[in-house]
Amino acid sequence: MSGQQRIALFIDGANLYATTKTLGFDIDYKRLLKEFQSRGTLVRAFYYTALVEDQEYSSIRPLIDWLDYNGYRVVTKPTKEFVDSAGRRKVKGNMDIELAIDALELAPYIDHMVLFSGDGDFRSLVEALQRRGVRVSVVSTVTTQPPMVADELRRQADEFLDLSQLASRIGRDPSERPQRAPGENGDRPERPRPPQAQVPSAGLERRYGIRQGQDDEFEV
């Protein structure tokens, strides 16, 4: 890859979590940023996830806070609850539309999109980015049974990066895993979130500005 290319990362949080859980390792998000900064000019790094708002404590909150202050643009929305035909309570959180809109709006300003997802619904988005001259890499895995990436998405991508082969460069050392967060067992209230940084108010920066410094299950 050229060192001059402008890169943007688009991370489907729920999908990436499911993939790394299946592969048996955790992402070190600081190392992930460094990995792609070494491949070109990293313009933006987006992380998308839905949140269950009525929970007293969400174990994903510490991750969201850390990402929000360490180079990632975090995009969230509340999950929606419904009852299926069998009368079972389901929680749905789908971020496909938010990711697609951001990618299309940012397309004129990047050369390379790196999509961390195996969701086949993104095939049309990948094709649309390619028509705009953007190279698209998809990051997922085919080493599991069944594979975590849809075949149509893998075929559409300009390049497929298997997450299992990236593990040594972007994975967290098991010995460095943090202790269980307070309240994760439901015995303590959620820690107060730090005050939010001021977001730039003009132009694209208002929408895509990066502020410097998962265990919830739902259907996607």
C-alpha positions, 0 to 999 in steps of 0.5 A: 500500500502506498504511504500517501493514500488517505485511509478511513476505518469503518468498524462495525462494533457488534460484528467485529466483537463477534468475530474476535470472540470466535477467534479467541482474542481481543482487539488492542484499539491503540495498536489497531490505529498504529497499524493503519497509520503505518499504511498511509494517512489515517483520516478517520477511524469510526466505531459504530455500536448500538447501546441498551440505554435502560441498563443500570450498567453497560459493560461496553461503556468503558470501551466507548469512553476510551475510544471517544478520547483516543482517536476514534469517532464513536457513533451510537444509537439506542437499541429497540426492543420488540417481541417476535412471533414466538413471544420472545423479547428481542433487542435489535440494534443495527448501525448499517445505515449510519455507517453507509451514510458516513462512508458515502459522505467521506468518499471524496476525501479518502482513497482507501476504506477499510471495513471491519465487518463480514455483513453481506448487507454492505456489498452494495455500499462497497460497490458504491464506494468503488464507483467513486474511485475508493479502494475497499478492504474488508476485514473479517475471517474465513478461518471459522466454521462457518466463515464470519464474512459473507461470500458476496462481500468478500468477492466485492472487496478489492482486498480481503484481510483475514483478522486471524492473520492480523491478530499478532499486530492488533491483538491484545496480549492476554496478560494485559487484559484489564480486571473486570470493570466495577458493576459488570456483575450488576453489584455496583452502579455505573461509573460517572462518564468524564465530561465530553470534549468540545466538538468543532462546530463547522463543516465536515469537522463537526460531523467527522471531528476526532476528539483526541486525548462488549458484551451487550448482546443484540441482533444486527 
